[in-house]
Amino acid sequence: MTEPRCGYVAIIGRPNVGKSTLLNHILGQKLCITSRKPQTTRHTLLGIKTEADLQMIFVDTPGIHTNQERAINRVMNRSAAGVIADVDVVVFVVDRFEWSEADEYVAKYLSNNPVPLIVAINKVDMIEDKAALLPHLKFLESKVNAVELIPLSALRKTNLDELQEKIKAYIPERMHAFPEDQITDRSERFLASEIVREKIMRQLGAEVPYQVTVEIEEFRAEKKITHISALILVEREGQKKIIIGTNGERIKKVGEQARADIESLLGCKVMLRTWVKVRSGWSDDERALRSLGYMDD
């Protein structure tokens, strides 16, 4: 009988490079919310994949920000940085040929880290001239000390198997940390709040107020129905109006779409109630961020 192996894998990168999409497809299940907006992921979340005697625990981190003016950005950076020191492998996700100030910032974060580093070049399905990849790989080699560079497409699931095989090589012999049927460390209550927030971000497009968060005030299973009350917090009255929309049409759509996803997650009928409230300054107040679950003590 082979020894059990278990290891932690951090997925790191600047905002909006496809870290959450990558994790969802590796797990074969939607666990992390996604949208085209930066700052979609705000919390560190574990995605657990167990195959026989091997357990890989993926840590999806918030994107690392160069702008740290607001408390929420500082908290998200601390969260991402704290993860890097405690894992067995780091996967640094970059977007095709793009190399921004934010990527440079992440690379500096990783430069003094002894943990094996795999660079995942995402969205390669959108590159027409694949020959242009070679010089870019050389460029990336000059920027980070990587054990592997893997071009892939998280969305199209291209090369995901190869990425996982490379990760497995660095997973140590260790007892499994979680039961084999567990896929995350987060509660259903937390996942429900994130689904509501995803639908708001997708609905609002360019209008999205970043000062929006969701607090679940009630989560109660009763016979075959789960009752959920979601409070959507914003910082200004104008943001409240945007989310509610004309005659409440927008908040109604958010509720319908969120309910469908939560029912799929929980496998039962859901009664979801949503309302919007103004709580000014929450995203720049560390005490408020702690009460809303942004800071792990």
VOZA-591467 format. One line per field, with one value per residue (C-alpha): residue in three letters; x, y, z; residue number from 1. Coordinates in pm, 1 decimal. Layout:
<nodes>
res = [ALA/...]
x = [X/...]
y = [Y/...]
z = [Z/...]
n = [NUM/...]
</nodes>
This chain:
<nodes>
res = [MET/THR/GLU/PRO/ARG/CYS/GLY/TYR/VAL/ALA/ILE/ILE/GLY/ARG/PRO/ASN/VAL/GLY/LYS/SER/THR/LEU/LEU/ASN/HIS/ILE/LEU/GLY/GLN/LYS/LEU/CYS/ILE/THR/SER/ARG/LYS/PRO/GLN/THR/THR/ARG/HIS/THR/LEU/LEU/GLY/ILE/LYS/THR/GLU/ALA/ASP/LEU/GLN/MET/ILE/PHE/VAL/ASP/THR/PRO/GLY/ILE/HIS/THR/ASN/GLN/GLU/ARG/ALA/ILE/ASN/ARG/VAL/MET/ASN/ARG/SER/ALA/ALA/GLY/VAL/ILE/ALA/ASP/VAL/ASP/VAL/VAL/VAL/PHE/VAL/VAL/ASP/ARG/PHE/GLU/TRP/SER/GLU/ALA/ASP/GLU/TYR/VAL/ALA/LYS/TYR/LEU/SER/ASN/ASN/PRO/VAL/PRO/LEU/ILE/VAL/ALA/ILE/ASN/LYS/VAL/ASP/MET/ILE/GLU/ASP/LYS/ALA/ALA/LEU/LEU/PRO/HIS/LEU/LYS/PHE/LEU/GLU/SER/LYS/VAL/ASN/ALA/VAL/GLU/LEU/ILE/PRO/LEU/SER/ALA/LEU/ARG/LYS/THR/ASN/LEU/ASP/GLU/LEU/GLN/GLU/LYS/ILE/LYS/ALA/TYR/ILE/PRO/GLU/ARG/MET/HIS/ALA/PHE/PRO/GLU/ASP/GLN/ILE/THR/ASP/ARG/SER/GLU/ARG/PHE/LEU/ALA/SER/GLU/ILE/VAL/ARG/GLU/LYS/ILE/MET/ARG/GLN/LEU/GLY/ALA/GLU/VAL/PRO/TYR/GLN/VAL/THR/VAL/GLU/ILE/GLU/GLU/PHE/ARG/ALA/GLU/LYS/LYS/ILE/THR/HIS/ILE/SER/ALA/LEU/ILE/LEU/VAL/GLU/ARG/GLU/GLY/GLN/LYS/LYS/ILE/ILE/ILE/GLY/THR/ASN/GLY/GLU/ARG/ILE/LYS/LYS/VAL/GLY/GLU/GLN/ALA/ARG/ALA/ASP/ILE/GLU/SER/LEU/LEU/GLY/CYS/LYS/VAL/MET/LEU/ARG/THR/TRP/VAL/LYS/VAL/ARG/SER/GLY/TRP/SER/ASP/ASP/GLU/ARG/ALA/LEU/ARG/SER/LEU/GLY/TYR/MET/ASP/ASP]
x = [0.0/138.2/183.0/-82.6/29.0/-119.4/-8.2/-118.6/-107.5/-140.3/-292.1/-142.5/-161.4/-279.7/-656.5/-860.1/-612.0/-843.0/-734.5/-1088.8/-1185.8/-871.6/-960.8/-1325.4/-1217.3/-950.2/-1212.4/-1478.3/-1721.3/-1804.7/-1667.8/-1524.9/-1725.0/-1603.4/-1666.2/-1472.0/-1420.5/-1101.9/-1153.2/-1409.1/-1223.9/-1184.3/-1142.3/-893.6/-1077.5/-965.6/-1062.5/-988.2/-925.6/-874.2/-778.0/-715.3/-407.3/-336.1/-496.6/-426.1/-553.5/-574.5/-575.5/-754.1/-625.4/-747.5/-554.3/-249.9/-298.1/-41.7/-296.3/-318.4/-497.5/-815.1/-823.3/-993.4/-699.9/-446.8/-640.0/-658.6/-282.2/-205.9/-431.2/-253.6/95.3/22.1/-66.6/260.3/473.2/269.3/226.1/411.4/374.7/286.3/105.4/157.9/-111.0/-33.1/-245.8/-98.4/165.3/55.1/311.1/193.6/316.4/89.3/257.9/597.4/470.8/358.2/690.6/875.6/650.8/756.5/1127.3/1239.7/1014.5/1185.6/864.3/861.9/699.2/498.8/400.9/66.4/30.7/-348.4/-582.6/-342.2/-650.4/-678.6/-326.8/-335.2/40.6/154.2/517.8/513.7/487.9/850.9/1012.8/751.3/842.7/1207.5/1097.6/907.0/1211.8/1409.0/1144.1/1081.0/1268.2/1014.0/1044.1/786.1/618.7/288.1/74.6/-292.8/-651.6/-852.1/-1178.1/-1121.7/-958.0/-647.4/-334.6/-503.8/-402.4/-39.7/-51.4/-190.5/74.5/349.9/188.6/162.7/542.2/577.7/307.8/480.3/399.5/158.0/-173.6/-478.7/-603.5/-969.0/-1221.7/-1215.9/-1567.7/-1501.4/-1434.9/-1391.9/-1330.5/-1598.9/-1956.1/-2261.6/-2363.1/-2039.1/-2072.3/-2431.1/-2314.3/-2045.3/-2296.7/-2520.3/-2216.4/-2116.4/-2461.7/-2444.8/-2104.3/-2223.8/-2546.2/-2384.8/-2106.4/-1922.5/-2153.9/-2043.8/-1971.4/-1668.3/-1794.4/-2049.9/-2055.0/-2313.4/-2397.7/-2618.7/-2848.3/-3053.2/-2965.3/-3224.8/-3301.7/-3665.7/-3795.2/-3703.9/-3654.7/-3357.1/-3452.5/-3179.3/-3186.5/-2907.2/-2827.1/-2641.6/-2429.4/-2317.8/-2152.1/-2372.4/-2739.3/-2662.7/-2511.8/-2825.6/-3037.7/-2810.4/-2838.5/-3215.8/-3264.9/-3577.5/-3886.1/-3665.5/-3594.6/-3219.2/-3234.8/-3506.9/-3274.2/-2986.6/-3214.3/-3342.0/-2994.3/-2843.1/-3126.8/-3073.9/-2700.6/-2756.5/-3018.6/-2763.7/-2500.7/-2727.8/-2931.5/-3263.0/-3526.0/-3420.3/-3629.6/-3395.3/-3477.3/-3246.8/-3241.8/-2995.2/-2872.2/-2624.9/-2338.0/-2093.2/-1719.8/-1730.8/-1459.6/-1207.4/-1276.6/-1076.6/-1325.4/-1614.9/-1407.4/-1343.6/-1713.9/-1793.1/-1544.6/-1265.2/-998.6/-897.1/-749.6]
y = [0.0/341.1/608.0/883.5/1215.0/1552.2/1904.4/2264.6/2446.1/2827.0/2982.7/3331.8/3618.9/3969.9/4034.9/3892.9/3649.3/3347.9/3195.3/3108.1/2965.5/2748.6/2610.1/2545.0/2338.3/2144.6/2050.5/1979.9/2186.2/2553.4/2659.3/3006.2/3291.1/3440.9/3753.4/3974.1/4227.4/4258.0/4202.6/3926.1/3697.9/3865.5/3573.4/3289.8/2967.0/2602.2/2365.6/2003.6/1734.2/1377.5/1094.4/762.6/818.9/1172.8/1489.7/1830.2/2129.2/2431.1/2775.6/3031.2/3371.5/3725.2/3898.5/4085.7/4462.0/4734.3/4986.4/4954.7/5279.5/5111.4/4876.1/4603.4/4594.0/4578.6/4294.6/4103.5/4142.5/4022.0/3724.1/3630.1/3689.4/3486.0/3183.9/3175.5/3093.3/2787.0/2581.5/2303.3/2443.9/2785.8/2823.3/3176.9/3251.9/3508.4/3622.8/3534.5/3794.1/4052.6/4154.2/4450.1/4641.9/4414.6/4099.0/4250.0/4313.8/3950.5/3823.9/4030.0/3877.5/3532.8/3599.9/3525.6/3224.1/2879.5/2692.6/2532.2/2771.8/2670.4/2946.9/2888.9/3102.6/3126.2/3202.5/3064.5/2960.7/3332.6/3348.8/3319.9/3290.9/3011.0/3062.4/3393.1/3193.1/3080.3/3425.0/3503.3/3186.9/3299.9/3640.1/3476.5/3263.4/3586.2/3722.3/3428.8/3121.7/2864.5/2484.6/2463.7/2696.6/2558.6/2727.2/2645.5/2756.3/2730.5/2802.1/2543.3/2296.8/2277.4/2135.5/2117.7/1750.8/1840.1/2115.4/1872.5/1610.0/1868.9/1975.2/1613.2/1574.2/1821.5/1681.2/1525.1/1205.0/1315.0/1206.7/1358.8/1676.8/1638.3/1355.7/1234.8/1364.7/1721.4/1976.7/2300.8/2438.8/2704.6/2671.7/2657.3/2989.2/3151.7/3001.3/3132.0/3486.7/3464.9/3344.6/3646.7/3876.8/3713.6/3777.5/4143.9/4183.8/4013.1/4215.4/4552.6/4543.3/4875.7/5023.6/4776.9/4946.6/4774.7/4879.9/4600.4/4293.7/4035.2/3922.4/3616.0/3700.4/3378.5/3030.8/2778.2/2432.0/2336.3/2004.2/2022.8/2400.2/2612.5/2968.5/3226.5/3600.2/3794.6/4152.7/4342.1/4619.6/4926.3/5250.9/5513.1/5570.6/5597.0/5246.8/5113.2/5256.1/5100.1/4753.2/4772.3/4899.4/5043.5/4911.7/4658.4/4469.4/4431.5/4301.8/4059.3/3919.4/3892.1/3695.9/3461.0/3380.4/3339.2/3112.7/2880.6/2844.8/2797.3/2527.3/2351.5/2379.8/2257.0/2008.1/2133.8/2404.9/2749.0/3044.7/3344.2/3692.2/3985.4/4349.0/4635.4/4856.3/5148.1/5110.2/5387.5/5327.9/4949.9/4871.3/5104.6/5006.6/4710.1/4651.2/4630.6/4401.9/4169.1/4150.2/4072.7/3781.1/3939.9/3893.0/3554.2/3600.0]
z = [0.0/-96.9/167.2/174.8/26.2/108.6/21.0/-5.4/-339.1/-349.7/-661.5/-681.0/-929.0/-990.7/-997.5/-1285.7/-1446.0/-1409.5/-1076.3/-965.4/-1306.4/-1294.5/-951.8/-1046.1/-1348.4/-1156.9/-896.5/-1159.8/-953.0/-920.1/-585.5/-648.4/-791.9/-1118.1/-1322.2/-1560.1/-1282.0/-1077.3/-701.8/-759.8/-516.5/-176.5/61.0/77.9/7.0/8.5/-272.3/-184.1/-445.8/-323.4/-559.2/-377.3/-158.1/-291.6/-151.8/-306.5/-110.5/-339.2/-181.9/-402.6/-293.4/-360.3/-638.0/-505.7/-542.7/-599.3/-470.7/-91.1/-11.7/113.8/410.9/204.4/-42.0/242.6/405.6/75.3/21.8/374.6/314.5/-11.7/129.9/442.7/229.0/31.0/334.4/434.3/117.0/-66.2/-419.5/-562.4/-897.5/-1030.7/-1292.0/-1562.9/-1856.9/-2200.4/-2304.7/-2051.7/-1790.2/-1585.7/-1284.4/-1078.5/-1219.3/-1136.5/-784.5/-744.8/-885.5/-621.8/-353.5/-473.0/-529.7/-172.7/-135.8/-127.5/-221.3/-573.8/-821.1/-1129.2/-1372.0/-1548.6/-1862.5/-1889.3/-2181.9/-2447.4/-2650.6/-2736.1/-2885.3/-3265.5/-3324.9/-3092.1/-3205.7/-3016.6/-2693.1/-2697.4/-2650.3/-2384.9/-2191.6/-2202.1/-2070.8/-1782.5/-1699.3/-1654.4/-1417.4/-1181.9/-1066.6/-1183.4/-1177.9/-1462.0/-1713.2/-1842.9/-2112.5/-2053.5/-2085.2/-1762.6/-1946.7/-2223.0/-1978.3/-2200.6/-2029.9/-1687.8/-1657.3/-1727.4/-1463.2/-1205.1/-1287.5/-1229.8/-900.2/-780.6/-805.5/-515.3/-284.8/21.4/209.1/479.6/627.8/459.5/627.8/519.5/462.7/100.6/23.2/146.8/-128.4/68.7/416.9/370.6/497.2/273.0/430.3/308.1/-42.8/-63.7/19.8/-249.7/-511.2/-440.7/-473.1/-803.2/-950.8/-845.0/-1013.7/-1330.5/-1344.8/-1292.2/-1550.7/-1562.5/-1298.0/-1029.7/-699.1/-546.3/-204.9/-204.7/17.5/119.8/471.6/529.0/818.6/811.6/683.6/797.7/660.7/710.0/569.9/197.6/178.5/289.5/387.3/323.3/395.7/225.0/322.0/47.0/196.0/-0.5/101.4/-66.0/-142.8/-516.7/-512.2/-346.6/-628.7/-892.8/-737.6/-690.2/-1047.5/-1207.4/-1025.8/-848.4/-1173.9/-1115.5/-758.5/-873.8/-1144.9/-895.5/-661.2/-934.2/-1067.3/-720.3/-608.0/-906.7/-830.8/-455.7/-525.8/-746.6/-469.3/-189.1/-389.8/-249.4/-295.8/-168.7/-56.1/-98.1/28.6/-55.3/46.1/17.5/299.6/314.8/562.7/477.0/500.7/560.4/300.6/464.9/827.1/959.3/1242.6/995.6/770.7/1064.3/1151.4/785.3/781.9/576.8/842.8/979.5/1324.0]
n = [1/2/3/4/5/6/7/8/9/10/11/12/13/14/15/16/17/18/19/20/21/22/23/24/25/26/27/28/29/30/31/32/33/34/35/36/37/38/39/40/41/42/43/44/45/46/47/48/49/50/51/52/53/54/55/56/57/58/59/60/61/62/63/64/65/66/67/68/69/70/71/72/73/74/75/76/77/78/79/80/81/82/83/84/85/86/87/88/89/90/91/92/93/94/95/96/97/98/99/100/101/102/103/104/105/106/107/108/109/110/111/112/113/114/115/116/117/118/119/120/121/122/123/124/125/126/127/128/129/130/131/132/133/134/135/136/137/138/139/140/141/142/143/144/145/146/147/148/149/150/151/152/153/154/155/156/157/158/159/160/161/162/163/164/165/166/167/168/169/170/171/172/173/174/175/176/177/178/179/180/181/182/183/184/185/186/187/188/189/190/191/192/193/194/195/196/197/198/199/200/201/202/203/204/205/206/207/208/209/210/211/212/213/214/215/216/217/218/219/220/221/222/223/224/225/226/227/228/229/230/231/232/233/234/235/236/237/238/239/240/241/242/243/244/245/246/247/248/249/250/251/252/253/254/255/256/257/258/259/260/261/262/263/264/265/266/267/268/269/270/271/272/273/274/275/276/277/278/279/280/281/282/283/284/285/286/287/288/289/290/291/292/293/294/295/296/297]
</nodes>
